[in-house]
């Protein structure tokens, strides 16, 4: 028998914790995002000392808030490394550089390693293998970047910072109790055992809504704080099958249209996460007077509070129809759209 009072769908779960922590254990319930931020900044300063930290910046909520928090603690002792792995969303390579280098004045090294990642991913279909290959390649890129950073700073960075959250850990390894590995997250199980860094994960025991509150306290813009979660392995795990330039183009363009319309029609903030998935299926279609035999694309949108459980988003049929028509008409190579109505559990939010 499994019992999970920590998830939103458990009736009275919050009350169970309140009774146990407050009434039985007699603990003070004085935790807040502000108190956490103050404590964590002090801890990071003490831990890092005069050493340097590198952080793998993706532009998503977790790594962005982690970058701001660590920068608040140690300033220019932090160097962010933003790697173009070829698996980013539309326009992400340019926008992340502009936001963090120009707006926040954070030391940023941008490295285009897309060809290396795609070469190493060639022919791989197993999602766990994809994650490991991507994680290992990230570390290798970091090791190479460290040489240049060391020359510039005069000292080698000691720490590798990551935006790992509690749900990432729960799904990847057994953490403070028995849990089955559901899938390896890029910043939990994708690192080789011999990597040369000490790992710094300030949000390892937090949920995304808590991290967003900390981001607000750190004055991050709403377009970053409110951004939907994006997996570390990027579009590689939104392509069910081998990753190649063509499949990346198809899923990236379909995803762009879906997110664009969610914003335009006012549904973006109503869902926890939304994205397109390229399925390993081809179907017969008709475009004009011609027969087509092209890819099937899945759309996924869910509502959630913490990512541990989720319901499929009941978006209006008219909206879904409009998005489907746009994708089929504008993305040559996709001729059929399906909408995922699975909840978590039994399904996970991501398909891989």
N, C-alpha and C positions, 0 to 999 in steps of 0.2 A: 504494500500500500504506500503510495506517495502522497505527501501533503505539502503544499507550497503556500504558506500564508503570506509570503512576500509578494506574490503576483496580484495584479489588480482584480482578476476574475474570482479570487477566493473571497467569499462573503465573510465579512468580519475579520479579515486578515490583519488590517491595520490596527483594529481594536485589540486583537490577540497580542500583538507586539507592544502596544501601549500598556496593557495590563502587566505583561511580563517584565518589561524594562522599568516601568515606573512604579507599579504597585508591589511586585514581587521582589525585584532586585533593588529598588530604591534609587535608581539612577536619576540624575538631573537631565531633563530633556531640553538641553540648551544648545544643541547643535544648530547651526544655521550656515548658509552659504558664506556669509560675511566672516563668521568665526573660523570656518574651515579655511578660507582664503588667507586670513591673517596668520593662522597657525602654519599653513603649508608654506607660505613665503618664508617664514622664519626657519622652518625645517630645511628648505632647499638651500638657503644661505649658509646654514650650519653644515649641511652635508657636502655641498660643493666647495665651500671655502674659496680658495684662490684658483681652483681648477676651472676648466672650460667644459661646456656642454654643447653637443650637437643634437638637433631635433629634426626628425623627418616630417616636414610640413607638407600636408596634402591640400590645405585650404578648406577642409571640412571643419565641423564644429569642434571636435575633440582636439585635434592637433592645433587648431587656431587658438583655442582658449588656453591650451597647455603652453603654447609659445608666449602668449601675453602674460600668463602667470609667472613663468620662469624668467621672462625678461624683466618683469616687475621686481623679481627677487635679486637677479644678478646682472641685469643690464647687458653690456656688450660681452660678457663672458659666455653668452648664448650665441651660437651661430645656427641658423636654420638652413637645412638643405632641402630644396624642393626638386624632386626628380621627376622628369617627364618619362614615365615608363611606357608611353604609347597607349595607355589604358585609361586615360583621363576623359572626362566629359567635355562636351563642346565648349571651347573658349577658356577652359580652366588654366591652361599653361600660361596664358597672358594675364588673366585676371588676378591670379594668386600673386604673381610677381609685383603687379601694380599695387595691390592692397598692402602687402607686408613690407616691401622695400620702400615704397614711396610714402604711404600713409602712416605706418607705424614706426618707420625708421629702424626696423629690426635688421640686423646683419643677415643677409640672405645670399646663399649660393644656389643658383639655378643650373641644373645639369640635365641636358637632353640625352638620355640613355635609351630612347625608345627602340632603336634598332637592336640593341643588345637584348632587351627584354623579349621582343617579339621573336628573335632568333632562338632564344632558349625555351620559349613556350611552343615552338613549332611542333605540331603533331600531338601535343598533350591534351587529353580529354578528361582525365580524372580530376575533379575539383580540388581534392586534397593535394594532389601532386602540383597542380597549378599554384596553390597557395605557398607550398614549400619552395618551389622554384622562384616565385616572385619575392618571397621573403629573403632567400639566400642572395638573390641578385641585388636586392636593396642593400644588404650588408656589404657586398663586394663594392658597390658603387660608393657607399659611405667610406669604406676603407681607402679607396682611391682619393676621394675628396678630402679625407683627413690629412693626407700629405700636403696638399695645397694650403689647407687651413692652418696646419702646423707651421708651415713656412711663413705665413702671413702673421700669425699670432706669436710665434716664437715658443710655442708649447703645444703638446698634443692634447686634444680634448679627451677627458677621462670618461664622461658620461654620454650615453645615448638616451634621449628623452622621447617618450611616446605618449600618445593620448589614449591609452588602453582604458576601457571602462569595465565595470563589474560584469555586465552581461557578456562581454567578450570573453572574460575569464571563465565564467560559468559554462559557456558553450564549448570551451577549448580544453579545460583541464579540471580535475577535481580540486576545489579551492575551499578550504575550511569545512570540509564535509564531503560525503559521497555524491558525485554527479557523473553522468556518462558524457564522454566527449561527443558533442554533436557535430562540430566542425572546427577546424583549426583556424583561428583568426591570425591575420598576417603579423600582428604585433604581440602575439602570445605564443604560438607554436611554430612560427615560420622562421625563427632565427636559428642558425647553426650553433651547436654547443660551444664552439671555439671562438665565438665573436669576441673582439678585444675590448668591449665597452662594459662599464657598469650601467645597468638599466635604471632609468629614472621615470617612474610612472605615477604622477601626482593624483590621477583620478582613478586608480585601479579599483577602488571600492565605492565608486560613485555611479549613479545612473545619469543618462543624458539630460534629463530635465534639471538635475542639480548642476551639471556642468554649464547648461545654458544660463542659469541664474548667476553663476560665477562670472560668465562672460559678460553679462549685463553690468555687474559691478566693476568689471575691468574696462567698460566703455567700448566694447566691440560693437560694430554696426549690426543692425537687425538683419541685414542680408546674409551675414555670417552666422549669427546666433540662431536664426530661424531656418537655416539650411537643412534640407533633408539629409539623413545619414547616407554615407556612401562607403562601400566596402573598400578596405585597404587594397585588395587585389584588383580593384577597379572593374572595368568592363569585362575583364577576363572571366569573371564568375557570373556574368550576365550573358555570356555566349555559351550555350550548352553544346560543347563539342570543341574542336580545335580552334585556336585563335589565329586569325590572319587579317591582313589589311582590309579585305572586302567585308568580312563579318564585323570588324570594328566600325567601319564606315556605316553599315546598315544599322547596328544597334545604337551608335552614337547619334545618328540623325533622327531615328525614331524616338529616342529618349529626349532629344532636344525639343521636338515638336510637342510631346506629352507634357513636359515641364513648362514649356512656353505657354501652352493653353491653360494649364492649371493656374498659372499666374494671371493670365489675361482674363479668365472667367471667374476669378476669385475663389478658387478651391484649394490653392496651394497650402494655406495655413490650416485647412481643415483636415489634412491627412498627415500622418506621421512620416510616411515615406512613399514615394512613387517612382516608378522606373519602367523601362522597357527591357524585355528579355528576348534574345534571338534563339529560337528553338531549332533543334536538329531535324526539322521536318520541312518538306516541300509539298506544295499543294497546287492543284490545277486552278487556274483563274482565267479571266477574260479581260483584256485591256483593249478597248476599241473593238476591232474585228479580229484581233489576234489572240491565240491561246498562249497562256503563260504557265510556267512551272517554276515557282519561286518560293522564297522563304516564308515561314509563318513567324509572326512576332507576337509575343505575349505582353500585355500591360498588367502591371501589379501596383495596387495602391492599398495601403492599410492605415487603420487608425490604432493608436496605442498611446500609453502614457510612459512606458519605460522600456519598450522593446522586448521585454521578457514574454509577454503575450500580445496578441494583436488580432484585430478583426479586419476582414476585407472591407474596404471603403465603398459605401453605397452611393457612388457617383451617379448623377443623372444619366439615363440612357441616351438622351439627346447629346450630352457632352461627349460621352464615349463614342457615339457614332460620328460626331464631328472630328474627333481626334483620329479615329480609324480611317476616315476618308482622307484626311490630310496626309497621314503616313503612307497609305497606299498610292495616293496620287503624286506625292513628292519624293518618296524614297524608292528609286528604281531597284528592284530586287526583292521587295516585300509585296505580297499580294493578298495576305490574309492576316487579320488581327483577332486575337482571343483575349478575354479578360479573366484574370485569376480570381476566383471567389473562395479561396482557401483561407482559413484562419490559422493562427499559431497558438497552441498546437492544433492539429497534428503537423501542419506544414511549418517550415521556417519562413521568415519574411523574404530573404533572398532565395533564389532557386538552387544555388550551389553554395 
